[in-house]
Structure formats: C-alpha cells, structure tokens
Amino acid sequence: MRIILLLTLFSLSSCALNSHKSEWTIQTQSLDGTWRLEIIDEEQGRSDIHDVTVPGNWQSSGIEHAGVGYYSRSFSIDNKHIKSRYWIKFDAVDYESAVSVNGKLLNRQTGYFIPLETEISHVISEGDNDLNVWVNSPDEPLVQDWSLHKSLVKGVLNHHDTRPGGAWSDRGQDMNSGGIWGSVNLRETGPIAITQLKALPTVIDAANRTTGGQVSLSLDSRLTQSVVVELSLTLNGEKTAESYRYERQVKYGKQDLIIHLPQTTRKLWWPWDWGKPNLYQLEARVLLDGHASDVAIDTIGFRKVQLDEQAKRFYINDKPYFIRGTNYIASQWLGEVTSQDYQDDLALMREANINSVRVHAHVAGQSFYDAADKAGIIVWQDFPLQWGYSDDPVFIAEASRQAHAMTELLYNHPSIAFWCGHNEPPWDATWMQYKYESYRPEQNLTLTENVYQQLQKAQDGRVVRKASYTYEHPWLGWYSGHFTDYATYQPSMIVSEFGAQAMPSWAIIEDIVEDVRQWPLSSETIAELQYHNYQPHETLKLAAVQQGESLSHFWTNSQEYQRVVTKFAAEHLRLNKDEGVAAIYQFMFVDSWPSITWSVMDVGRDAKPGYDALKKAYQPVLAVVQLDKKRLSPEFSLTIINDTLQAFDGAKIIVSNAYNDDEWVFENILIPSNTKIKVVESELIAGLSEYLIIQILDKQGNLISSNQYQPKDFKG
C-alpha cells in the first residue's frame, strides 16, 4: 500500500511537524543513496565489498551474483522525542530479507515486491545507529526440468523467453535481479501510527456521477482512548476539499477503522481516450488530544469496471469499452527504472493509441501505478506466476500469501482493472509435454485455484481472472500457421498475446554481434543471438523470414516482418469489436534488456517499424481494408471502426491508389459512436491497386484518420 507521509524530509532534525509540546514529531527521512554491500563467496573463501546505490539491483552495479548479500549503512537521530515512534520501511527487496538495527534482528520478509515496515523505537538511540539487511536472491536449483518446478514467486524475473539466456537454457537465470530495489525510509510518528490507508471508491450511478465509498485505516496504537479521525478529499490538487471528522475509540495494539464516505456527486476516473482520469487526494489524520499523531496521503479515483462474460464486453463506468492493449516489462532489473522512465513509457503507449497495459507476469515499481493512474491507462495486473511451479503445499501457501500482499499493495490504484493469477499454467499449456519429461497435465491446478481465490478475496470491484490461457495467445505467423490466418480466426473474448519477433536497433545488434560483416552467421554468433532471445526455428522455418545476403539485410527483413504481422493481426482482431471480443493485447511493448524479442521498441526506446504499425492499427477511428484474393480481380471490403464516444455525421471516405491520382470517394457517411460499420462489402472496383491510402474526413473536411497498405500487407 502506498502511504505518503505529509512531509518528506532529508533530515530528522529539521522542518518537522511537531505535535503535543514536542513529545513527538511526524516526519520522514530517506535512507536512499550509497550503501555498503558485502558478497561472501564461501566456495572461494573470500569476501568482496562494494559501494552500491539503493534503490537498485546488484546487477545494475555490475555484480553478477545469485544468493546472499549483506547491506549496511548508518543513520542518525539528532533528537529522540519522548513519545515518538520510529519505523523503517523497505519498499521492495528481492527476494528474501532480514532487518537488524544496532545488532538486533527485527523482522523478516519474503517476496520481491512486498514492502517491509518494522518498528525500531526500542532499539535506537540518539546519534548514530547501524542498519544491516541480509538479502537472499538465489537461483532455482538446476535439476532436471527445473523451470517446471520453480519455488520462487518471481514470474518473468527468473524464467521467461525475454530475459538473459532465454527460457529454455540453463543460463536462463543469468544476471540475477536481487537487491534492495525499492526506496528505504525512516519515519517518525506519534503514539498512534497509520500503517495502511485503503480506499474502496464506489460508483453508484455513473450517468449522474453519484459516488460513495469506504476508507479503511490500519492503526498501531500504544494507547487505549478516544481519537478524532479527519478525512479530506481534494480533486486533482484543487484548493477546495471535502472534509469529514469522526470520533472513534482506539484500543492498544493493531486494529482497522472502517469509515464510510458520504454519497455525493464527484468526477469520475476515465481512460485517456474517453475523458479525464480524475484523481482525488485522500488525506487521513489521526488526532490525539487535538494533535496529529500520524498523517497518511494517497491518491484514489472513482470508477467502475466490469467484464460481462455473456455479452463478451468490458465496461468502464457502465459504458462498453474496447481495449487496445500491450504487454509490458520495463526492465529485468526494476531498481534501475525511475518514475520518469515509467511516465515516458506510458506517454509512448498513449502516442501509439494504446489504452491498456498488461504488466506481464510480474509486479512493477510502485511509481508505475501512480503514473498509470495519472495517464489514464487501464492496467491488467498479473501475479508473478509464469509457467510451471512446485506443487508442494508449503509453496502454494506462500504464493497465496504473496497474492494477498499484491492486492493490498496496489489496492488504491484506479487504473488497475484486472487481477490475473497465472500466465500459461502447466495444466493449460499442453505444449509443455514436448519440453519436459516430467510434465503432468494436472500440474499446478491447486496452485492456480488457490491464488485465484486469494485475488477474489480482495473484493475490490476489479475483474479477477484465474489465468491468461493459451487459447488467448493465438501467435499466428510465429508459433503456428500464417499471419493471414487472422482473417478467418475466431478469437476468444480476450486476446492477451499476439505478435512476432523483430531485431532491435542496428546499434544494439552491433553490441551483440562481434563482427556484423560476417555472412553467413557462424554457429557461435547464432548461439549469442539466441542468448539474447532470438528464435531461429520460428524465424526461419515457421515465419519464413528471408535472411537475404547480409546481416543488415536480415535485420531489415526481421523488422519488416514484424510490421506486417502487427498491422494485419491488430486490424483483423479489431474487426471483432461487438462480435465477441472485448480486449486485445499486443506482445510486447519494450525490450527489458538488449535483446531480440516481440517488442515494438528496443531497450533504448528506439521504435521498430512495428511501433508505427501498431500506432496506426490502434487509431481510435480506423478504416480497415480487406481484399478477397480468391478471384482474379480481388473483392474489396471497407470497414470503419469507431472506438470513440463521438459520432461523425456526413463523413467522407477517400480511397486512393498510392502511385497515381485514381481515387474513390464515399460521401455523407454516418459513423456512429463506439461501434463499427461496413461501408463497402465484397465489391469489384476496377483500377484499384494494392498500394492504397484511405482517409476519413469529417463534414468540415478535417482529417480524422488515415491508413495505408502495400501488397505485402495483404499476403506477406
């Protein structure tokens, strides 16, 4: 759970919020910065000392290590107040941690994304104090079929086909993600501390913007007495606020206070392409004898989401909404991704007309979700289960515990519409029988079910999905079939993966390949490309990408193939709007390290041609051409898809050949809001080429949308 204290300070001795005659102070001190990290190599009998940056993964400091590391630093308290309480908070440590202050072990945590906050009041003194953190981020043991029986809940961060070494190599766990990758803070409160602030906003009547809600305050109190709780709601940083005041009885120890927000008219949170993602700042203050003992602030939004499995539609605020999504892994080392990096990636998604992002089989940094809330992008949040895991009851219980922790951590974010428990679990992924000798068709059924039930227990109004299933991942033109099969493919309600690989920028290829002039490629070079996730069988045999006469030629063909597949697949999947498809998610948005994957942007955020193809195919208003080439003269069909809430009366559609002045004009077209219409169906048009430009203009002559085609866009 994000809890942002009222003041974020760099020193405990200045600018504090003093309360109750200086008996306590409310303030926060950042402990980010340079830490000492000791790596002990027991086999070699030596110890290496490093200065590392926190937050950060040790790999980002150039340390190739899997296992235990010892972090340490000191912090100073200049004036320890009489009734103050002191807490250490770690936003994220990968994978296990144990925290000691002044030589006393205080707390332990397991889970790479789960915050750890512990009270240190009883072990600190004025002046310097020592902070030590034992961190353990091991690799899975390299036993037979190790990746089918994993026991770490790390999702794509320790097993995936987009990480160093790929999915099916014993080197697939290289460049371990361990370390203190989230921020560390020391905070001071009064006798009653707020340990969690949760809000469940509700939309009672979307049309009239009638809303209510519930606020839950988790408290840790050293007292038993009556207190006053003050809540305020402020829209998007405006000066006026709703303010509420409640008297409550607090007992000694830990407890939750439930407060209901009054029903009133408030502005709703909308995805960016349909409105404004209105956010409210929620502030909670606990007053003890009239003085603030603690203050917590978070951001919330009022919105309603629903997935109607009968109508096969997704709804936002009671309106059917078609999802044009992508999959996303910002980096294999999340500690190096800044808040600005997340904002920039989300801006690139919006530029590509993407309105939803699937955080693929991992939990991202907390600032990602803050940025998604502000950007108005709907989030599909996976729990970090990727393919196969142990069926040991102890592991199943641990995964369920971590699933609960994920929903608690991300509870307040209005952008998150979906929870999903498991990506391609073994019981669903029958292709695993060809990968693993020990494959069992029933494997992980109990694991997936238990995690699913835990996600449902959040009861937070989100869509809860048991898994992202293999039938939702068509992969035509890559793992099977031909990309033109999307023209006749009958998709499921949700298509959560589709796409094709493409090489990254030429500069990255030059970094990967020792000599880019060599041709044909040596077996050593191919092996190095495979380490960087290149799939030669799928590229050459199934997709039949032509290598050409040089690596640069092959590079061009690789990128062009992805462009063609992305355009064809996205357009034809979108043609199923209102006919049983609610959401589509292209795979993948960016490379998470220097690699050759299905992303449309490489790790440096240089766009491949596939990015522009996705951007055009995801235009909210789009003209899609279909050519039935069974006849000597192809039959021409033209469909207009409108994902917006705006209708266009008197629109004009111009279809023109790209290489001459021939054009065909369709006038006075009514394009209704949020639907699709067939403008031309199976007509023979003399002189029409396969080099086409289609423009949609409103009745004032303003360009709404344009689309282009060339012969390979229809046949490859």
C-alpha positions in Angstrom: 0.0 0.0 0.0 1.3 3.4 -0.9 1.4 5.6 2.2 2.9 9.0 1.6 3.5 11.0 4.7 2.7 14.6 4.8 6.3 15.8 4.8 9.2 14.0 3.0 12.4 15.3 4.5 16.1 14.6 4.3 16.9 15.2 7.9 15.1 14.2 11.1 16.3 17.4 12.8 14.6 20.0 10.5 11.2 21.1 9.2 9.2 18.5 11.2 5.5 18.6 12.0 5.7 19.0 15.8 2.9 17.8 18.0 1.9 17.8 21.6 4.5 20.1 23.0 7.3 18.4 21.1 6.6 15.0 22.7 6.5 13.6 19.2 7.1 14.6 15.6 5.8 13.4 12.3 8.5 13.3 9.6 10.3 11.0 7.2 14.0 10.7 6.3 15.1 9.0 3.1 17.8 6.3 3.5 18.3 6.0 -0.2 21.8 6.6 -1.5 25.1 4.8 -1.1 25.1 1.6 0.9 27.8 -1.0 1.6 27.2 -4.4 0.1 29.3 -7.4 1.1 29.2 -10.6 -1.0 30.8 -13.6 0.6 32.0 -16.4 -1.7 32.1 -19.4 0.6 33.5 -21.7 -2.1 36.4 -19.3 -2.9 36.8 -18.3 0.8 36.7 -14.6 0.1 34.6 -11.5 0.7 34.0 -8.7 -1.8 32.9 -5.2 -0.6 31.0 -2.9 -2.9 29.5 0.6 -2.7 26.1 0.3 -4.3 23.2 2.6 -4.9 19.9 1.9 -3.1 17.3 1.6 -4.6 18.9 -0.7 -7.2 19.6 -4.3 -8.1 23.1 -5.5 -7.5 23.3 -6.5 -11.2 22.9 -2.8 -12.1 26.1 -2.1 -10.1 28.0 -4.7 -12.2 27.7 -7.5 -9.7 26.9 -10.9 -11.2 25.7 -12.8 -8.2 22.9 -15.1 -7.0 22.5 -15.8 -3.3 23.2 -13.8 -0.2 24.4 -10.3 0.2 24.8 -8.2 3.3 23.8 -4.5 3.1 24.7 -1.9 5.7 24.7 1.8 6.5 24.3 4.1 9.4 21.7 6.7 10.1 21.5 9.5 12.7 18.8 10.6 15.1 19.5 14.1 16.4 16.6 14.5 18.9 14.7 11.4 20.0 11.3 12.7 21.2 9.7 11.4 24.3 6.6 9.8 22.8 7.7 9.4 19.2 7.7 6.0 17.5 10.3 5.2 14.8 9.8 2.9 11.8 12.0 1.6 9.0 10.2 0.9 5.7 11.7 -1.0 2.7 9.5 -0.6 -0.4 10.9 -3.7 -2.1 13.7 -6.2 -1.6 14.4 -9.1 -4.0 13.9 -11.8 -2.8 14.2 -12.5 1.0 15.4 -10.1 3.7 16.1 -9.8 7.4 16.5 -6.4 9.0 18.7 -5.7 12.0 19.3 -2.4 13.8 22.2 -2.0 16.2 22.7 -5.7 16.1 19.2 -6.7 16.9 17.1 -8.8 14.4 13.7 -7.1 14.0 11.9 -8.6 11.1 12.0 -10.8 8.0 10.2 -10.7 4.7 9.9 -13.0 1.6 8.6 -11.7 -1.7 10.5 -9.5 -4.2 7.7 -6.8 -4.4 6.3 -6.8 -0.9 7.1 -3.8 1.4 8.5 -4.4 4.9 7.9 -1.9 7.6 9.0 -2.6 11.2 9.2 -0.5 14.3 12.6 0.3 15.7 11.8 2.6 18.6 13.1 0.2 21.2 16.5 -0.4 19.6 17.6 3.0 18.6 19.3 5.9 20.4 20.2 9.5 19.7 23.2 9.8 17.5 24.4 7.2 15.0 22.7 3.8 14.6 23.7 0.9 12.5 21.3 -0.7 9.9 22.0 -4.1 8.4 20.0 -6.1 5.9 20.5 -9.7 5.0 19.3 -10.2 1.4 19.0 -13.6 -0.3 18.1 -13.8 -4.0 19.0 -17.4 -5.1 18.7 -19.1 -8.4 16.4 -22.1 -8.8 18.5 -25.3 -8.4 19.5 -26.7 -11.9 17.8 -30.1 -11.5 16.0 -31.8 -14.3 13.1 -29.7 -15.6 14.0 -27.1 -13.1 11.8 -24.4 -14.7 8.7 -26.6 -14.5 9.1 -26.9 -10.7 10.1 -23.4 -9.6 9.8 -22.3 -6.0 10.4 -18.6 -6.2 7.5 -16.2 -6.9 9.3 -14.0 -9.4 7.5 -14.5 -12.7 9.4 -13.2 -15.6 12.3 -12.1 -13.4 13.8 -15.6 -13.2 12.2 -17.5 -16.0 11.0 -16.1 -19.3 11.8 -16.0 -23.0 12.6 -12.3 -22.8 15.3 -12.4 -20.1 19.1 -13.2 -20.4 19.6 -16.7 -21.6 16.0 -17.2 -22.7 13.5 -19.6 -21.2 14.9 -23.0 -22.2 18.6 -22.7 -21.3 20.4 -23.4 -18.0 21.7 -19.9 -18.4 18.2 -18.5 -18.3 18.7 -17.3 -14.7 21.8 -15.2 -15.5 22.0 -11.6 -14.2 20.0 -12.2 -11.1 17.6 -9.5 -10.0 18.5 -9.5 -6.3 19.0 -6.4 -4.1 17.2 -3.6 -2.3 15.4 -2.3 -5.4 12.8 -0.1 -3.6 13.3 3.0 -1.6 14.1 2.9 2.2 12.7 5.4 4.6 12.9 6.1 8.3 9.7 7.7 9.6 8.7 9.1 13.0 5.1 9.2 14.3 3.2 9.8 17.5 1.8 7.1 19.7 -0.8 6.0 17.2 0.7 5.2 13.7 -1.2 4.7 10.5 0.3 1.5 8.9 -2.1 1.3 5.9 -4.6 3.5 4.2 -7.1 1.7 1.9 -10.0 3.2 0.0 -12.7 1.5 -2.0 -14.5 4.2 -4.0 -17.8 3.2 -5.5 -19.8 4.5 -8.4 -23.5 4.2 -7.6 -24.9 6.0 -10.7 -22.3 6.6 -13.4 -24.6 8.7 -15.5 -25.2 11.2 -12.7 -21.7 10.7 -11.2 -23.1 9.6 -7.8 -20.4 8.1 -5.7 -19.7 6.8 -2.3 -17.0 4.6 -0.8 -15.3 3.1 2.2 -12.0 4.0 3.8 -10.0 1.6 6.0 -7.3 2.8 8.3 -5.0 0.3 9.8 -3.6 1.6 13.1 -0.9 0.5 15.5 -1.6 2.2 18.9 0.3 2.4 22.2 -2.8 3.8 23.8 -6.5 3.0 24.5 -8.6 6.1 24.2 -10.9 8.2 22.0 -9.4 9.8 19.0 -10.5 12.0 16.1 -10.0 10.9 12.5 -10.1 13.6 9.9 -10.5 12.8 6.2 -10.3 15.1 3.3 -10.8 14.6 -0.4 -9.3 17.1 -2.9 -9.8 16.8 -6.6 -6.7 17.0 -8.8 -4.9 19.3 -6.4 -7.7 21.9 -6.3 -7.9 24.2 -3.2 -11.4 23.2 -2.1 -11.8 19.9 -0.4 -14.4 17.7 1.1 -13.7 17.4 4.8 -15.1 14.9 7.3 -14.4 14.4 11.0 -15.1 11.2 13.0 -14.7 10.3 16.7 -13.5 6.7 17.2 -12.4 4.6 20.2 -8.9 3.1 19.7 -7.5 0.3 21.7 -3.9 -0.7 22.4 -2.3 -2.7 19.6 -3.3 -3.2 15.9 -6.7 -2.6 14.5 -8.7 -1.4 11.5 -11.1 1.6 11.5 -13.8 1.5 8.8 -15.2 4.8 7.7 -17.9 5.3 5.0 -17.6 8.2 2.6 -20.9 10.1 2.2 -22.7 9.8 -1.1 -22.3 12.8 -3.3 -21.5 13.9 -6.9 -17.9 13.5 -7.8 -15.9 13.5 -11.0 -15.1 10.0 -12.4 -11.8 8.5 -13.5 -11.9 7.8 -17.2 -9.3 6.3 -19.5 -7.4 8.9 -21.5 -9.2 8.3 -24.8 -12.6 8.8 -23.3 -12.1 11.6 -20.9 -10.0 12.8 -18.0 -8.5 10.4 -15.4 -9.8 12.5 -12.5 -7.9 11.7 -9.3 -8.6 12.7 -5.7 -6.1 13.2 -3.0 -7.2 11.3 0.1 -5.7 12.6 3.4 -6.2 10.9 6.7 -5.2 12.4 10.0 -5.4 10.7 13.5 -5.7 13.4 16.2 -4.7 12.5 19.8 -5.9 15.2 22.3 -6.2 17.6 19.3 -2.7 16.9 18.0 -1.8 14.9 14.9 -0.3 11.5 15.8 0.1 10.5 12.2 -0.9 11.5 8.7 -1.3 9.5 5.5 -2.0 10.6 2.0 -2.8 8.6 -1.1 -4.5 9.1 -4.5 -7.8 7.5 -5.4 -10.2 7.6 -8.3 -13.9 6.9 -8.6 -14.6 4.4 -11.4 -16.5 1.2 -12.1 -15.2 -1.7 -14.2 -16.9 -4.9 -15.3 -16.3 -7.8 -17.7 -19.6 -9.2 -18.9 -18.8 -12.8 -20.0 -22.2 -13.3 -21.6 -22.2 -10.1 -23.6 -18.4 -10.5 -24.0 -17.7 -6.9 -23.3 -15.6 -4.8 -20.9 -17.3 -1.8 -19.3 -15.9 1.3 -17.8 -18.4 3.4 -15.8 -21.2 1.3 -17.3 -20.2 2.0 -20.9 -18.8 -0.7 -23.3 -15.2 -0.1 -23.9 -12.9 -1.9 -26.4 -9.4 -2.4 -25.0 -6.4 -1.8 -27.4 -3.6 -3.1 -25.2 0.0 -4.2 -25.0 2.2 -6.3 -22.7 5.0 -4.7 -20.6 8.2 -5.5 -18.8 10.1 -2.2 -18.2 13.3 -4.0 -17.2 14.7 -7.2 -15.8 16.2 -5.0 -13.1 13.3 -2.9 -11.7 15.5 -0.9 -9.4 17.0 1.0 -12.4 13.6 2.1 -13.7 12.8 5.6 -12.4 9.4 7.3 -12.0 10.2 9.4 -15.1 11.1 6.2 -17.1 7.6 4.9 -16.3 6.0 8.2 -17.3 7.9 8.2 -20.5 6.9 4.6 -21.4 3.2 5.4 -20.7 3.5 8.5 -22.9 4.8 6.3 -25.7 1.9 4.0 -25.2 -0.6 6.8 -25.4 1.2 8.1 -28.5 0.6 4.6 -30.0 -3.1 4.8 -29.2 -2.8 2.1 -26.5 -5.4 2.4 -23.8 -4.4 -0.6 -21.6 -1.3 -2.3 -20.5 -0.8 -5.8 -19.1 2.0 -5.9 -16.6 3.2 -9.2 -17.7 3.8 -11.9 -15.0 5.4 -9.5 -12.5 4.7 -6.6 -10.2 6.4 -3.3 -11.4 7.7 -0.5 -9.3 5.1 1.4 -7.3 5.7 4.6 -9.3 4.5 2.8 -12.4 1.0 2.5 -11.0 1.0 6.2 -9.8 1.9 7.1 -13.4 -0.8 4.9 -14.9 -3.4 6.5 -12.7 -2.4 9.9 -14.0 -2.0 8.8 -17.6 -5.5 7.3 -17.7 -4.3 3.9 -18.9 -6.1 0.8 -17.8 -3.8 -1.8 -16.1 -4.1 -5.6 -16.3 -2.0 -6.8 -13.4 -0.6 -10.3 -13.4 0.5 -12.1 -10.3 4.1 -13.2 -10.8 3.4 -16.8 -11.8 4.9 -17.7 -15.2 4.5 -21.3 -16.5 5.4 -24.1 -14.0 5.9 -24.3 -10.2 6.2 -26.7 -7.4 3.0 -28.4 -6.2 4.4 -28.5 -2.6 1.6 -27.3 -0.2 4.2 -25.0 1.5 4.9 -23.2 -1.8 1.2 -23.0 -2.6 0.5 -21.3 0.8 3.4 -18.9 0.2 2.2 -18.0 -3.3 -1.3 -17.4 -1.9 0.1 -15.2 0.9 2.0 -13.1 -1.7 -1.1 -12.8 -3.9 -2.9 -11.2 -0.9 0.1 -8.9 -0.4 -0.1 -7.8 -4.0 -3.8 -6.8 -3.8 -3.1 -5.0 -0.5 -0.1 -3.1 -2.0 -1.9 -2.0 -5.2 -5.4 -1.6 -3.7 -5.9 2.1 -4.2 -5.0 2.4 -7.9 -8.0 3.3 -10.1 -6.0 2.3 -13.2 -5.9 -1.3 -12.2 -9.0 -3.1 -13.6 -7.8 -6.7 -13.8 -6.1 -9.1 -11.5 -4.8 -12.3 -13.2 -3.4 -15.2 -11.3 -1.2 -17.3 -13.6 0.3 -17.0 -17.1 0.0 -20.2 -19.1 -0.1 -22.7 -16.1 1.0 -26.2 -17.0 -2.5 -27.6 -16.7 -3.5 -25.3 -19.5 -0.2 -25.4 -21.6 -0.2 -28.8 -23.2 2.7 -27.8 -25.3 4.9 -28.4 -22.2 4.6 -32.2 -22.8 7.2 -31.6 -25.6 9.5 -29.6 -23.4 9.6 -31.6 -20.1 9.9 -35.3 -19.4 8.2 -34.8 -16.0 5.2 -32.8 -17.4 1.9 -33.8 -15.8 -1.4 -32.4 -17.2 -2.8 -31.7 -13.8 0.2 -29.8 -12.5 -0.4 -26.5 -10.6 -4.2 -26.9 -10.7 -4.3 -26.4 -6.9 -1.8 -23.6 -7.0 -3.7 -21.6 -9.7 -7.0 -22.1 -7.9 -5.7 -21.0 -4.5 -4.1 -17.9 -5.9 -7.4 -17.1 -7.8 -9.4 -17.5 -4.6 -7.0 -15.2 -2.8 -7.3 -12.5 -5.5 -11.1 -12.7 -5.3 -11.0 -12.1 -1.6 -9.8 -8.6 -2.2 -13.5 -7.8 -3.1 -12.3 -4.5 -4.6 -14.6 -4.4 -7.7 -11.9 -5.5 -10.1 -12.2 -8.2 -12.8 -10.4 -11.3 -11.4 -9.1 -13.8 -13.9 -7.8 -17.3 -13.0 -5.2 -17.3 -15.7 -4.1 -15.9 -19.0 -4.8 -19.0 -21.1 -3.0 -20.5 -24.1 -6.2 -20.2 -26.2 -6.0 -16.4 -25.7 -2.5 -16.4 -27.2 -3.0 -17.2 -31.0 0.5 -16.4 -32.2 -0.4 -16.9 -35.8 2.5 -16.3 -38.1 5.0 -17.1 -35.3 4.4 -20.3 -33.4 1.8 -21.7 -35.8 0.0 -21.0 -39.1 0.4 -17.9 -41.2 -0.4 -14.4 -40.1 -3.1 -14.1 -42.8 -5.0 -16.7 -40.7 -6.1 -13.9 -38.5 -8.6 -13.1 -41.3 -10.6 -16.2 -40.5 -9.5 -16.8 -36.9 -12.3 -16.9 -34.3 -10.7 -15.2 -31.3 -11.7 -15.6 -27.7 -13.3 -12.8 -25.7 -9.8 -11.6 -24.6 -6.7 -12.0 -26.8 -3.9 -11.4 -24.3 -0.8 -12.1 -26.6 -0.1 -11.7 -30.3 2.8 -10.5 -32.3 6.1 -11.5 -33.9 9.8 -11.0 -33.1 12.0 -8.3 -34.6 15.6 -7.3 -34.2 16.3 -4.2 -32.2 18.2 -1.1 -33.5 21.3 -1.7 -35.6 23.4 -0.2 -32.8 22.3 -2.9 -30.4 22.9 -5.6 -33.0 26.5 -4.2 -33.3 26.9 -4.6 -29.5 25.6 -8.2 -29.5 27.4 -9.4 -32.7 31.2 -9.2 -32.6 31.5 -8.8 -36.4 28.4 -7.6 -38.2 30.1 -8.1 -41.6 30.4 -11.9 -41.3 28.0 -13.8 -43.5 26.7 -16.3 -43.2 26.5 -16.2 -39.5 28.7 -18.6 -37.6 27.2 -21.1 -35.1 28.9 -19.1 -32.3 27.1 -15.9 -33.4 23.8 -17.6 -33.7 24.3 -19.0 -30.2 25.0 -15.5 -28.9 21.8 -14.2 -30.7 19.9 -17.0 -29.1 21.2 -16.0 -25.6 19.7 -12.6 -26.5 16.3 -14.3 -27.1 16.5 -14.8 -30.9 14.4 -17.8 -32.0 15.9 -19.2 -35.2 13.4 -22.0 -35.8 10.4 -19.8 -35.5 12.0 -17.0 -37.5 13.3 -19.1 -40.4 11.1 -22.2 -40.5 7.6 -21.1 -39.3 7.6 -17.3 -40.1 9.9 -17.9 -43.1 11.6 -14.6 -42.7 14.2 -14.3 -45.5 17.8 -13.9 -44.4 18.9 -12.1 -47.5 22.6 -11.7 -48.4 23.9 -10.0 -45.2 23.1 -9.4 -41.6 21.9 -5.9 -42.4 19.5 -7.4 -45.0 18.3 -10.0 -42.4 17.8 -7.2 -39.9 15.6 -5.2 -42.3 13.6 -8.3 -43.2 13.1 -9.1 -39.5 11.8 -5.7 -38.7 9.6 -5.6 -41.8 8.0 -9.0 -41.0 7.0 -7.7 -37.5 5.5 -4.6 -39.0 3.3 -6.6 -41.4 2.2 -9.1 -38.7 1.4 -6.4 -36.2 -0.7 -4.4 -38.7 -2.6 -7.4 -40.1 -3.2 -9.0 -36.7 -4.3 -5.8 -34.9 -6.6 -4.7 -37.7 -8.3 -8.1 -38.0 -8.7 -8.6 -34.3 -10.3 -5.2 -34.0 -12.8 -6.2 -36.7 -14.3 -8.4 -34.0 -15.5 -5.4 -32.0 -19.1 -6.0 -30.9 -18.8 -9.6 -32.1 -17.4 -11.4 -29.0 -14.0 -9.7 -28.5 -13.6 -7.3 -25.6 -9.8 -6.8 -25.4 -6.6 -7.4 -27.4 -3.1 -7.1 -26.0 -0.1 -7.0 -28.4 3.0 -8.7 -27.1 5.5 -6.9 -26.2 5.9 -3.1 -25.8 9.6 -2.7 -25.0 12.6 -4.9 -24.6 13.6 -5.4 -21.0 17.3 -5.8 -21.8 19.4 -5.7 -25.1 17.6 -8.5 -26.9 15.7 -9.7 -29.9 12.1 -10.1 -28.8 8.5 -9.4 -29.8 8.6 -5.8 -28.6 7.9 -2.9 -30.9 10.5 -0.7 -29.1 14.0 -1.8 -28.1 15.6 -1.4 -24.7 16.8 2.1 -25.6 13.2 3.0 -26.6 14.1 3.3 -30.3 11.0 2.4 -32.2 10.9 -0.5 -34.6 8.7 -0.2 -37.7 6.2 -2.4 -35.7 5.6 0.6 -33.3 4.3 2.8 -36.1 2.2 -0.1 -37.5 0.7 -0.6 -34.0 0.1 3.1 -33.7 -1.8 3.2 -37.0 -3.7 0.0 -36.4 -4.8 1.2 -32.9 -6.2 4.5 -34.1 -9.5 5.1 -32.2 -11.1 5.6 -35.6 -9.8 3.3 -38.2 -10.5 2.2 -41.8 -9.7 -1.4 -42.4 -9.4 -2.8 -45.9 -10.0 -6.5 -46.7 -9.1 -8.0 -50.1 -10.5 -11.4 -51.0 -7.9 -12.6 -53.5 -9.6 -15.8 -54.4 -10.7 -14.2 -57.6 -8.6 -12.8 -60.5 -9.9 -9.4 -59.5 -9.8 -9.1 -55.7 -13.1 -8.2 -54.0 -12.8 -5.1 -51.9 -14.3 -4.6 -48.4 -14.0 -1.5 -46.2 -15.0 -1.3 -42.5 -14.8 1.7 -40.3 -14.1 1.0 -36.6 -15.0 3.8 -34.1 -13.9 3.3 -30.5 -14.7 6.9 -29.5 -17.8 8.3 -27.9 -18.2 10.8 -30.8 -20.4 10.1 -33.8 -19.4 11.5 -37.2 -22.3 12.6 -39.4 -21.6 13.5 -43.0 -18.2 11.9 -43.0 -16.2 11.4 -46.3 -14.0 8.5 -47.0 -11.4 8.7 -49.8 -9.8 5.6 -51.1 -6.9 6.3 -53.4 -4.1 4.5 -55.2 -0.8 5.5 -53.8 1.0 5.6 -57.1 -1.5 7.6 -59.3 -4.3 10.0 -59.0 -7.1 7.4 -59.0 -9.5 7.8 -56.1 -12.9 6.6 -55.0 -15.0 8.8 -52.7 -17.8 7.7 -50.4 -19.7 10.7 -49.0 -22.3 11.5 -46.4 -21.4 8.5 -44.3 -22.7 8.3 -40.8 -20.2 6.8 -38.4 -22.0 6.1 -35.2 -20.1 6.3 -31.9 -18.5 3.3 -30.3 -19.2 0.7 -32.9 -18.2 -0.4 -36.4 -19.9 -0.1 -39.8 -19.3 -1.8 -43.2 -19.0 0.9 -45.9 -18.2 -1.5 -48.8 -18.6 -5.2 -48.8 -17.1 -7.5 -51.4 -17.2 -5.2 -54.4 -15.1 -5.4 -57.5 -13.5 -2.0 -58.1 -11.8 -1.6 -61.5 -8.4 0.0 -61.3 -7.9 -0.4 -57.5 -4.4 -1.3 -56.6 -2.9 -2.9 -53.5 -1.0 0.3 -52.8 -3.7 2.1 -51.0 -4.3 5.2 -48.9 -7.6 5.5 -47.0 -8.6 8.8 -45.4 -11.6 9.6 -43.2 -12.7 13.2 -43.1 -15.4 14.9 -41.0 -18.0 17.1 -42.7 -15.8 20.1 -42.3 -13.0 18.4 -44.2 -10.8 17.8 -41.2 -8.8 14.6 -41.2 -10.0 12.1 -38.6 -7.9 9.1 -39.6 -5.7 7.7 -42.3 -4.4 4.2 -43.2 -2.0 2.9 -45.8 -1.5 -0.5 -47.5 1.0 -2.2 -49.7 0.8 -5.6 -51.3 2.7 -7.4 -48.6 0.2 -6.1 -46.0 -2.4 -8.5 -47.6 -0.3 -11.6 -48.3 3.1 -11.3 -46.6 
